[in-house]
Amino acid sequence: MNLPTSPQGLPGRVPLQAGAWESVIASRPVLVLVVTHAVLRNRKLLLRQSLPRAADWDPPRRQRSLRGRRERTSMIEEPPASPEQAILLPEVLELPCFSMRDPYASLLLHGLKTVETRNHAMLRGTSGPCLLHVGHKTMDESAACEFLWRMGMADETTLDNLLRPPRGLARGQVLGAMLLGETFQYTDEEMTDIDIQKAVTAEAVGRFATPVLRAWWLQQPIRERGQPGVWKVQLPRHQAPQGLLDIMCGGEASTPKGTVEQLGEPLPKLVVFDLDGICWRPEMYQTRGGPPYRTLGDEAVVNSASEEIRLFGGVRRIWSLLAQEPGLRVAVASSSQRRKAQPLLETVEVRPGLRMWDVIDPSLFEMYYRRGEGKRPHLEALLAKTGIAPHDVLFLDDNAENVASVSSLGIAVAYLPAGLT
C-alpha cells in the first residue's frame, strides 16, 4: 500500500490546476488505511494461501483456443464522470506513461503484481496516476507460469487469462492506468525475501522498487508507440477508469482530516502495526548497532554503529494523522528486538514534538516471538486487553505467514510486502 497518503490541503472543492492532483495524493496517506479497512471489513479482499512447494514443475496443459470460443475476460463497466469531475478535470488528462512487456504487464494490471522493480531508478519521481503501455513483444511465459503455480498464486484454470490482456485489448498500445507509490531501494536481503518475490511475481527482484497501489484496465486502448523511459500521454477523460477520476479530482484520495464520512465507513477502532519491514528497514536483527540513535533528516536515523535506518515514505504522515483521530488506539504486534526497537520509537518524531512512541498505547505493545505461531498470540492478547470487536481492528504486516496466522480471528488485515509507502 501497499498498503498506504495532510489535512492541511484542499480546504474545499476547487478546480485543480495542472499538477495539483499530485500534491493531493501525496497529502492523504491515511486514505490507504481507511480504504483498506473498509474493503477488508466488507470481505471484498481475499487472502491467498500459498500451496506446498512442488519438487518439479510440470507445465499445465492449455487447451487450444478456437476463434470465437476463448473465454472472455470480464471488464468492469465504468460509469460516466460525475458533474463534479467534469468541472474539476479537463477533457484530456496528460499523464506519465512507461512501457512493460507481458506477461508481467498483464499480471500488474490484473492486480497480482503489486510491486514493479528495476535495476535502475527510471520510475523515481514518478508517483501518483500513471499509464501503462504494453509492448508488442513478450517475455518467456514459462518462468512466470512456474513461479505463480509453485507459489500457489494461480492454477491451471486462471493462468492463461492472467498472462495476457482481456479480449479486445491488443498489445502495442496503452492499455492500463495505475496509482504508483514512491520508488525506494531494496536491501540485498529484501531482494531474496519470499514475500517480496511474490509481490514482484518473480524470483528476480530489481534493486529499485515502485509500489503499485491501484491498477485498472482501460475500456478502450490508446494508440501510442512505446518509448524508452517515462513519457507523457494524453488520456481522454471519458476513457479514464472511474477510480482514477475519483483520485485525481480529490475524491477517494482527499478525505479531509483523514476521516471517511464521504466513504460511508468508520475508521477502525484499533490499528495494529508490525514494525520491521512495515515502518522501517532494515529489520532490527539485520543491524549490529542499537541505541543511542540520532536523526538524519526526516526519514532516516543512524544507530550506534553508524548504520542508517530509513522510515518508509508514508510512516510519519500516517502516524501523525492517526494521532489526531479521537477514540482511535494504535498498538504494536512485533517480533522485533525490544532493546533496539523501543528506543527507536522514542527517537523518531512523526511531527515536531510528537514521537512514534507517543502515538502508541503503551499497554498495547506486544513484542515477542512465538515459533510457528506468527502474530496470532499478539492479536489475541490485544483483542482480550481492549475488548474491541475483531471487525473494528486493522492489522498491517509485511509477512504472508503472519497474515495467514491471524486470518481466522475475523480482523481486517493489510498485507504490505513493500512496507508503508
N, C-alpha and C positions, 0 to 999 in steps of 0.2 A: 502497500500500500502502500500491496504494497499495497500492507496495508498499508495510508495516511498521508488542507493546509490552512488582518487581525481585527480584531474587532474594530480597528481604527479606520478601516477603509469603507467606502460606499455608504455614506450617510443616508442614502435612499436610492431609488431607481432613477438613474440619469443616463443619457446616451453615452456609450463608451467611445472614446477616441481611439484612433488606431493604436494597437498595442496595449490598450488599457486592461483588456481581459487577462493579460499575462500577470499583471500585478494583482488582479482579483484572485486568481487561482493561487498564487504564491502566498496570499494573505489569509487563506482559510484552511489551515491544516486540520482543524477539529472536525471538518466535514467528513473526512475519511473515517474517523471513529464513529460518527453518527450514522452515516450511510451503512457502514459495515454492520453496526449493531442492529439497525433496522432490518437489513436484509437477512441477517442470520436469525434474528428473532422470529421472522416470518418463515424461516426454514426454506428460503429460496436458494441457499448456497449449500451444496452437498460436499462433504469432505470425502476425498478418495482415499481408500485404504490400499497400501502397497501390497501387491501379491508376492508370494515367495519367489526368491531369485532362482531362475532356471539355470541348470548347468549348461545346457546347449540351446541355441536359438534355432528354432525350426520355423522359417518364414511362413506365415499363414497363407493358404491358397486363396487367391482372389478370383471370383467368378468374372468371366469375360463380360464386359459391359456391351450391350447391344444398343444401337442408336434408338433413342426414344424410350429405352427401358431402364436407364440408370436412375436410381433413387434420387429424387430431387431433394436437395438440402433446403430446408425452410429458411426464409428470410423474414424478419420481423417488419411488418408494415409500419413505418413511422408516420405519425400524424403530422399535418402541416404546421408550420411555425405559428406560434401564438401571435396575436396582435402586438403584445409587448415585445416579443422578439423581433418582429418586423420593424419596430421603431428603434430598438437598441442596436440592431445589427444591420450592416449594409447588405445589398443584394448579392454581392460577391465577396467572399471571405478569402483573404490571402494568407495561407498557412505554410509553415516549413514542411518539407517533404524529403524523404530519403528512400532508397530502394533496397529491397531484400529479395532473395530467391526462395522459391519453395524447395522443400516442404516447410521451412521454418517461418516464412511469411504467413502461410495459412495457419500454422499452429498458433502464431501470435494473434491473428485476427479471430480465430475460433475460441480464444481465451485460455488455451492450455499453456502457452509460453508466456510467462509473466515478467521475464527479465531479458532484455537484449544486451548481449555482451560483445565487445570487440577488443582487439589488441591495440587500438589507437583511440584517441579521445574525440572521434568525429561528432558524437552527439553531445559533448559538453557544451553547455549554454543553450541547448535545445530542450526546453521543457514546456509543459502545457499541451494544448491541442497541436496535433501534427498529423500529416497524411502519410500513407504508405504506398509506394509503388512496388508492384510485384513483377519481378523480371520475367522475360520470356524463358530464359534458361533456368534449369532446375539443378539442384544438388542431388547427390545419391540418396534415394529414399530408404535404402536398406538399413543404413545406420540409425536413422530416425525411427524406423519401424521396430528394430531390435530393441532400442532403448525404451521406447514407450511401452512395448509389450513386457519387457523384463521388469520394468518398474511398476507395472500394474496401472499405468496411466491410460491405457486404451486396450481394446480387444479386437478380435478379427472383424466384428460387425461394425466398428466405428473407425478403424484405421484409415480406410480408403477415403472417407469424406473429410477427415481431419487434415490430410496432407495436401489438399488442393482447394481452390476457391469453390464457392457454391455455383451451381449450374447457372449459366447466363453471364458470369463474370470471367472474361478471358484474361490470361496473363499478358504482361507487356503494357499495363495501364495502371493508373492509380485506383486501387480497389478498396482501400480502407482508411479509417481515421482512428487516432489513438489519443489518449491523455498520458503524457510522459512525466515521470518524476525527474529529479536532478541526477545527473551522472556522477558516480563515485567510483573508487577503485577497490577491488577485492584484494585481500592479502593472499599469499601463496597457500595458506591453509584453507581459506574460504573457497579457493578455486577447485579444491578437491572434495569439498563438502557435498554429501549426497543430496541434501535438501536444496542446495543452490543449484546443483546439476539438474534436479527435477524442475526447478523454476525456469532454467535455461532450456530444458528439454534436450540436453546433450551432455555427454561426459566432458567434452572440450569446452571449457569456460574461459572467456576472454577476461583480460585484466580490468577493462573499463565497463561498468555495469550501469544500465539505464532501466529503472523500473517502468513497466507498462501498467498503469493504474486502471485504465479502461481501454477497450478496443471495440470497434464496430466495423462491419462490412458496409460499404456504400451500396445503396439500392441501384445506382447507375454508375458505371465506371467513368473516369475522367481520362480522355485520350491525352496521354503525356508520355514522351520518351524518357527512359531512365537516364539519370546523370550521376556522376560521382559526387560524393559528399552530400551536403544538405542544400536544397534549393527551394525557391518559393513557387507554389502552385495556387491557382485561383479555383476556389470551390464555390459554385453557386449555392446560395443559402438553401434553396429548395431541395438540393441533393444531400445536405448535411444531415447526419443522424440526429434525432431529437435530443438524445442525451448530450451530444456535443453542443447543440444550441443552448440547452439549459445552462451548461457550464460557462459558455462564452458570454452569455448575457447576464451572468451573475446570479443564476437560479440556484442549482444544487451547490455550487462552489462558493456561495457568498451569503450564507445564512447569518444574519447579524449576531454578534456576541457569542457565536458558537452554539446557539440554540437551534431547535428544529421544529418550531411551530409550523413553518411552511411545509415541512415534510409530513406532518401529522404523526410523528413518532417521538416519544420521550427519549431523553438521554438515558443510558444505563445508570443504575444507582451505584454500581461498583465497577471501576475499571482496574483490571489487574495486569501489571506489566511483568514480563520477563525482562532481564537487564542485558546480559551478554548477547550480542547479536541482534537485539531489538533497539536498545538505546545507544549502545556504543560498540566500537570494535577497536582493537582486537578484544577477545574474551580475556577475563582476568587470569585464567590458567595459562594463557599464552604469554604473559608478561613476567619478567624477572623482578621488576621493581614493584613498589606499592606506595603508600603514603610516606612523607607528605607530598601532596600534589600542588602544582602551580598551573594557573590557567595560561593558555596560549591562544589568544583571540577568542572569538565567540564559540567556536565549535570544537576546540581541542584542549587537552590537558596533558601535562608532562609529569611522569611519576619520578620516583627516587632514582631510577636507573636511566633517566633521560629518555624513556620510551614515550612515544606520542599515542594518546588515546583519543580517538575522534568520535564525537557525537554524530548520530545520523541527522540528516538535514531537517527533519520535522520535529525533533525531540523538544527543543526549547520552546517553540511556538505552541505545540500541542499541550505540553505540561503547563505552560503559563495560562492557557485558556481553560484547562480543566480546573485549575486552582480558583478560577472565578465563578465556577458553577456551584450555587448553593445546594447543599444536600448531597453532592456527589463525593464519593470517597475513592481514594486511589490506594491501591495495595500493590505488593510485590510478591511474585511467586518465582523464585530463582534458585538455581543450584550453584550459583557463583561462590566465590570466596569472600566471606563477610569482612575479613580483616582488610581486604582491598576495596570491595565494592561500597561498603557503607561510608568510609572516608571520602570516596569519590563523589557519592551522592551529596555529602555535606560540603563539598567544594564547588561543584558546578551550579552556577546560577542560571535559571531559565529567564529571569529578567532581573534588573538591579534590585538587590535586597531579598530576592526570593530564590532559595536553593531547591534543588530537586528533593532533598530530604524534607523540606518544609511542606511540600505538596503531599507527601505520603502520610497516611495514618500510621504512626509508629506501632500501634497494636496489630496492624495487618501486614507485618513484614515477615514473610515466610521464606527463609533462605536455608536450604539444606538439600542433601542428595539422598534419594532412596533408590537403590539399584533396581532396575526393572519396573519401577512404578511410575516413571515420568513425573508429571506435575499433578497427578490425581490427589496425593496426600495434601499438597499445598492448597488446592482449591477446595477440598473437603473441609480443611481447617478454617479457611476463610468463610465458607458458607455457614459453618457452625458458629463462628465468632460473631458474624454480622446479622444472621437471621434473614438475609436478603434472599428473595426468591431467585432460583437459578436463571430464569429468563431475563432478569434485570442485571445480569453480570456479563461483562465483556472481558475476555482474556486474550492477550496478544503474545504470541510466541513465534520464534523462527524455526522451531524444530518440529518435524512432522510427527515423530514419536510422542512428543509431549502433547501435541494437539490431539492425537488419537487417544491418549491415555485419559483425557477428560471428556471425550465425546459423549459418553453415556450419562453425564451429570446434568445435561439439559441447559448448559450455559452457552452463550454465543462465543465463538472462537474465531479470531482473525489470525490466519496463518500467513506470516510475513517473512519469507526466507531472505528478502533483501533488506530487512530492517525497517525502522520507522522513518522512511524517506519522505 
